[in-house]
Amino acid sequence: MSTERGRIQISGFDTDGIEDQDSLDAWSESEADELESRWRKIVSSIVRDRLALGGFAVVAVMSLAALLSQPISVGGFTIQPFSIVPYDPTQTGVGARYAAPSLSHPMGTDRLGRDLFSRVVTGGRYSISIGLIVTALAATFGVIYGSISGYFGGRVDEVLMRILDVVFAFPGLVLALILVALFGGGFWPLVGAFALVGWATYARIIRGEILKVKQNEYVMAAKALGARDRSVIFRHVIPNAIAPVIVQATLSIGTVVIGVAALGFLGLGFDPGTPEWGTILDAESDTLATGAGGTWDWWATVFPGLMIFLFVMSMNIIGDAVNDALDAQVDDIGGGG
């Protein structure tokens, strides 16, 4: 037994061999490779799902058709010169009033003789683009907000979550309706209204995931190696907690499209005459009911409604496929796969 008192010798921490240890960057690259491999398996799982591929094909065709429906100019420069629709969607009198579907008008005409095919295809540009932009804005802000709340915890988490509770106290569509009624309709007011009410869901989802992920060994190792909080959050925590947010985002696109169409149907979205799916339904709502002996001009509302149904259903199918693929990966990892 040693006669020296008050001395404790610890082995395994000699500084001479510290140069042989992997650097933080090398360790981060290994983690990134593992994460990339996991996402590659998820994509492969989705590709093997024929129903999801069908949904993706429908969304891709509708989005491409909306993009090419009319030329796009920004700042006086034409960035998309193509126009695949046969008529100007706002031009009246291109056909008879409520003409039935025919070769010259595949979806018939509306009450002002406007070509419904041109209006419905162009309408996807408003509805789909709003859905994509709102989801991108809401998800980005919500992820950053929820990540800060979950990662730092304590008073920061308490204050940020109370703000979140205030947002959740109002029904999302009702709050969006109030905002549009106060500030007016139009493209960007609708984007702002739905983004302001949509970010809270992403914040709550990512916070819950980060509360679990930040306890993992690789996060503690990054902190021990001197990584800054910002680096830990964006390089190690968020990439490993983002999966549920992606599922929510795919489902939210369809939800936003329905919300925009609902406000349009209530007359609070775009100006009357705008070729947007909900606004078209609002303008032709009188054809939904006919009196005795009247004729039912079904095409005026069926085709815009069908576009909403197809797009939202396809997005939900894609979201379910992504969710199933992520669940399979979680089960695989939990089982030691």
Residue, then its C-alpha position, 0 to 999 in steps of 0.5 A: m500500500s502506498t505511503e503517500r496520502g492525498r494522491i490519486q493516480i488516474s490512468g487513460f488520460d495521458t495527453d501524449g496520445i491525444e493526437d492519435q484520437d479522431s478529430l471532431d470533424a472526422w467523427s462528424e463525418s462518420e455520423a453524417d455517413e451513417l445518417e445518409s445511409r439511413w435516409r438512403k434506405i428510407v428513400s429506397s423503401i418509398v420507391r418500392d411502394r407503388l401506391a406512393l409512386g402513383g401519388f408522387a406521379v399525380v402531384a408531379v404532373m399537376s405541379l408541372a402542368a400548373l407551372l407551364s400553364q401560363p408564362i411567368s415573368v419576374g422583374g420584366f424578364t420572362i423566366q417561363p415562356f410556355s403556355i400549355v392551356p388553350y385559352d386565357p383563363t380570364q378571357t370571357g366568351v371563348g365558348a357558350r355559357y355553361a357549354a358541356p365538356s367537348l373536344s374544344h373545351p375538355m372540361g366545359t365552360d363556366r357562367l361567363g363562357r370561360d374555358l374551365f380546363s384552362r382555369v383549372v390547370t392554371g388554378g393549380r399554380y395558386s393552390i399548390s404554390i401556396g401550399l409549398i411556400v407556407t409549408a417551407l416557411a412554417a417548417t423552417f421557423g417552427v424547427i428553429y423555434g422548437s430546437i432552441s426550446g428543446y435543446f436549452g430547456g429550463r426557463v427558455d423552454e418554459v417561456l417559448m412553450r407558453i407562447l406556443d400554447v397561446v397559438f394553439a388556443f385558436p383553431g388554425l383555420v379560424l385564425a387564418l380566416i380572421l387574419v385574411a379578413l383583417f388584412g385582405g386576401g391575395f397570394w402573399p396575405l394567404v401565405g402569411a396567414f397560414a404560415l403564422v398559424g402553421w409553424a406551431t405544429y412543427a415547433r412542438i414536434i421537433r421539440g419533443e424529438i430533441l428532448k430525446v435526441k439531446q440525451n444521446e451519446y453523440v450529442m454529449a460527445a460533441k459537447a465534450l469535444g468543445a462544439r458550440d451549441r449552434s453547431v450541435i443543434f444544426r449538425h447533430v441534433i436536428p438531422n437526427a430529429i427531423a424525420p417526424v417533421i418531414v412526415q408532417a410537412t408532406l401532410s401539411i401541404g394538402t392541409v394548406v391547399i384545402g384551407v386556401a380552397a376553403l377561404g376561396f369558397l367563402g369569398l375571402g381568398f382571391d378576387p372574384g374571377t381569379p382562376e384558383w380552385g376554391t374561388i372557382l367553386d365559389a363563383e359556380s356554387d349556384t350550380l350545386a343546386t337546381g330547381a325543378g326542371g332545371t339543368w345541372d351544369w355539373w362540370a362547373t364544380v366537379f372538375p375544380g373539386l376533383m383537382i383538390f381531391l386528387f392533389v390532397m389525396s396524393m399528398n396524404i398517400i405520400g405522407d403515409a408512405v414516408n411515415d411507414a418508411l420512417d417507422a420501419q427504420v426506427d424498428d430496424i434500428g431498435g432491433g439492432g438492424 
